[in-house]
Amino acid sequence: MQSVTLSHPPFHFLLHNWLSLVQVVGAGVIGLAVAHSLALRSGGSVIILERNRAVGMETSSRNSEVIHAEIYHGPGSLKTQLCIRGKNLLYDYCAQRHVPYKRIGKWIAAQNDA
């Protein structure tokens, strides 16, 4: 294999390398998952751009780590349906991949007779 060093690569060479580079902005839960998936699919390198000193320092750090049962919106509402479906999908995903989780339940106390 022959190595060639160019002091000033031609523009088309730079453009090709720039376009083939995969960048993901944000190293939160979603950004890291997207970067991981892209790296597996492309077999190439993925660069993650993050403005903080560590990963998961913004929205991801405020995750309550609770799988919500969706009790706050009306029965049959789209939000309720999506939340319940997402909850079930997440439990299935964890079970299939042996990811530990706890179903601890929730107590709801009425504040009035209504």
VOBA-1610 file (N, C-alpha, C; in pm, whole numbers, padded with zeros to 5 digits, always signed):
BEGIN
Met+00085-00117+00000Met+00000+00000+00000Met+00089+00123+00000Gln+00056+00217-00086Gln+00137+00337-00100Gln+00073+00452-00024Ser+00153+00529+00047Ser+00104+00643+00122Ser+00136+00770+00045Val+00038+00858+00034Val+00056+00984-00036Val+00023+01097+00059Thr+00110+01194+00070Thr+00086+01310+00154Thr+00065+01432+00067Leu-00047+01499+00088Leu-00077+01620+00012Leu-00072+01739+00107Ser+00000+01841+00067Ser+00007+01959+00153Ser-00124+02037+00149His-00188+02040+00034His-00317+02107+00019His-00408+02016-00062Pro-00488+01933+00004Pro-00574+01841-00071Pro-00670+01918-00161Pro-00702+01862-00276Pro-00798+01928-00364Pro-00934+01940-00296Phe-01011+02040-00339Phe-01140+02067-00277Phe-01232+01945-00279His-01238+01873-00392His-01328+01758-00401His-01292+01651-00299Phe-01163+01639-00264Phe-01120+01543-00162Phe-01172+01585-00025Leu-01159+01714+00007Leu-01209+01765+00135Leu-01360+01752+00144Leu-01429+01786+00035Leu-01575+01778+00033Leu-01621+01634+00052His-01557+01540-00015His-01593+01398-00001His-01576+01353+00143Asn-01464+01386+00205Asn-01441+01345+00344Asn-01540+01412+00438Trp-01573+01538+00413Trp-01668+01609+00499Trp-01806+01546+00489Leu-01850+01511+00367Leu-01982+01454+00349Leu-01992+01312+00402Ser-01882+01239+00406Ser-01888+01102+00454Ser-01873+01095+00606Leu-01848+01208+00669Leu-01832+01214+00814Leu-01968+01225+00879Val-01994+01143+00980Val-02122+01147+01051Val-02100+01219+01184Gln-02182+01320+01205Gln-02175+01396+01329Gln-02311+01394+01397Val-02309+01377+01528Val-02431+01383+01607Val-02412+01495+01709Val-02508+01585+01715Val-02500+01696+01809Val-02575+01659+01935Gly-02504+01656+02047Gly-02565+01628+02176Gly-02534+01489+02226Ala-02476+01482+02346Ala-02439+01354+02405Ala-02530+01319+02522Gly-02659+01338+02498Gly-02758+01291+02595Gly-02800+01150+02559Val-02906+01104+02619Val-02953+00967+02594Val-02984+00947+02446Ile-03056+01039+02386Ile-03096+01025+02247Ile-02975+01037+02154Gly-02892+01138+02176Gly-02774+01157+02092Gly-02681+01037+02094Leu-02657+00982+02211Leu-02570+00865+02222Leu-02632+00742+02156Ala-02764+00726+02170Ala-02831+00613+02106Ala-02826+00626+01954Val-02848+00747+01903Val-02842+00769+01758Val-02700+00744+01708Ala-02601+00796+01779Ala-02461+00777+01738Ala-02425+00629+01737His-02468+00557+01838His-02440+00413+01845His-02502+00340+01727Ser-02628+00371+01699Ser-02698+00306+01588Ser-02632+00338+01454Leu-02595+00464+01434Leu-02529+00503+01309Leu-02394+00435+01294Ala-02320+00424+01402Ala-02189+00359+01396Ala-02204+00211+01360Leu-02305+00145+01414Leu-02328+00004+01382Leu-02371-00013+01237Arg-02455+00075+01188Arg-02506+00064+01051Arg-02402+00099+00946Ser-02324+00203+00974Ser-02230+00250+00872Ser-02096+00178+00880Gly-02066+00122+00996Gly-01936+00059+01014Gly-01824+00160+01019Gly-01860+00287+01022Gly-01760+00394+01023Gly-01756+00467+01154Ser-01691+00579+01149Ser-01675+00660+01269Ser-01789+00761+01280Val-01825+00789+01402Val-01925+00891+01431Val-01864+00987+01532Ile-01878+01113+01505Ile-01829+01215+01598Ile-01949+01271+01674Ile-01938+01276+01805Ile-02044+01332+01888Ile-01996+01468+01936Leu-02075+01571+01909Leu-02042+01707+01952Leu-02123+01739+02076Glu-02056+01776+02182Glu-02123+01807+02309Glu-02060+01932+02368Arg-02142+02025+02414Arg-02090+02150+02470Arg-02056+02140+02618Asn-02107+02038+02685Asn-02079+02024+02828Asn-01954+01940+02852Arg-01910+01935+02975Arg-01788+01862+03010Arg-01808+01711+03018Ala-01933+01668+03027Ala-01962+01524+03038Ala-02090+01494+02962Val-02116+01367+02938Val-02238+01327+02868Val-02358+01333+02962Gly-02475+01353+02903Gly-02600+01349+02980Gly-02615+01458+03084Met-02566+01578+03056Met-02568+01684+03156Met-02690+01777+03146Glu-02772+01762+03046Glu-02885+01853+03033Glu-03015+01779+03057Thr-03099+01767+02958Thr-03229+01703+02977Thr-03215+01561+03029Ser-03118+01487+02980Ser-03099+01349+03024Ser-03071+01339+03173Ser-03010+01442+03232Ser-02978+01437+03375Ser-03100+01461+03460Arg-03208+01507+03400Arg-03331+01534+03475Arg-03435+01424+03460Asn-03393+01310+03405Asn-03482+01197+03388Asn-03519+01141+03525Ser-03646+01122+03548Ser-03692+01071+03678Ser-03672+00921+03692Glu-03635+00853+03583Glu-03616+00708+03581Glu-03743+00633+03618Val-03857+00694+03589Val-03986+00633+03617Val-04054+00599+03486Ile-04108+00479+03477Ile-04189+00441+03362Ile-04333+00477+03400His-04384+00580+03336His-04513+00635+03377His-04631+00549+03330Ala-04731+00541+03416Ala-04851+00463+03385Ala-04958+00548+03318Glu-04940+00679+03314Glu-05032+00774+03254Glu-05170+00769+03319Ile-05176+00829+03435Ile-05303+00835+03509Ile-05360+00976+03511Tyr-05291+01070+03451Tyr-05329+01211+03466Tyr-05415+01264+03352His-05429+01191+03244His-05510+01236+03131His-05629+01143+03116Gly-05727+01187+03044Gly-05851+01111+03031Gly-05831+00974+02969Pro-05912+00878+03011Pro-05903+00745+02952Pro-05932+00752+02802Gly-05851+00683+02724Gly-05872+00681+02581Gly-05809+00796+02505Ser-05752+00895+02577Ser-05688+01006+02506Ser-05563+00955+02435Leu-05520+01026+02332Leu-05402+00986+02258Leu-05280+00979+02349Lys-05267+01076+02438Lys-05153+01078+02529Lys-05154+00954+02619Thr-05269+00917+02669Thr-05281+00797+02752Thr-05248+00672+02672Gln-05301+00661+02551Gln-05275+00543+02467Gln-05127+00529+02436Leu-05062+00640+02399Leu-04920+00635+02365Leu-04834+00603+02487Cys-04871+00657+02601Cys-04795+00631+02723Cys-04804+00483+02762Ile-04922+00428+02756Ile-04941+00287+02791Ile-04868+00197+02692Arg-04877+00229+02563Arg-04806+00150+02462Arg-04654+00158+02484Gly-04605+00278+02509Gly-04462+00297+02533Gly-04415+00222+02657Lys-04496+00225+02761Lys-04463+00152+02884Lys-04449+00004+02855Asn-04545-00052+02783Asn-04542-00195+02751Asn-04424-00230+02662Leu-04396-00145+02563Leu-04280-00169+02476Leu-04150-00164+02555Leu-04140-00072+02649Leu-04018-00060+02729Leu-03999-00182+02819Tyr-04106-00229+02883Tyr-04094-00350+02966Tyr-04055-00472+02880Asp-04114-00483+02761Asp-04078-00594+02670Asp-03931-00584+02629Tyr-03887-00464+02594Tyr-03747-00443+02553Tyr-03652-00484+02665Cys-03681-00440+02786Cys-03595-00474+02900Cys-03594-00625+02927Ala-03708-00688+02918Ala-03716-00832+02942Ala-03638-00911+02836Gln-03651-00872+02710Gln-03582-00942+02602Gln-03430-00929+02612Arg-03385-00817+02667Arg-03241-00791+02673Arg-03183-00807+02814His-03263-00860+02903His-03221-00886+03042His-03172-00759+03112Val-03242-00649+03085Val-03213-00523+03153Val-03298-00521+03280Pro-03234-00509+03396Pro-03312-00512+03521Pro-03402-00389+03537Tyr-03518-00410+03595Tyr-03610-00301+03627Tyr-03698-00346+03741Lys-03765-00250+03803Lys-03857-00281+03913Lys-03994-00222+03883Arg-04097-00303+03900Arg-04235-00254+03894Arg-04279-00233+04038Ile-04268-00111+04084Ile-04295-00086+04226Ile-04435-00031+04251Gly-04507+00006+04147Gly-04643+00055+04164Gly-04647+00198+04213Lys-04768+00244+04237Lys-04787+00383+04278Lys-04914+00393+04360Trp-04907+00467+04468Trp-05024+00495+04551Trp-05079+00632+04512Ile-05211+00642+04502Ile-05275+00770+04473Ile-05374+00797+04585Ala-05356+00911+04649Ala-05445+00949+04760Ala-05536+01062+04716Ala-05664+01044+04735Ala-05761+01148+04700Ala-05751+01264+04798Gln-05770+01386+04746Gln-05765+01505+04831Gln-05905+01557+04861Asn-06004+01499+04794Asn-06143+01536+04823Asn-06233+01419+04787Asp-06365+01434+04808Asp-06458+01324+04782Asp-06492+01307+04635Ala-06451+01397+04551Ala-06485+01388+04409Ala-06415+01271+04352
//
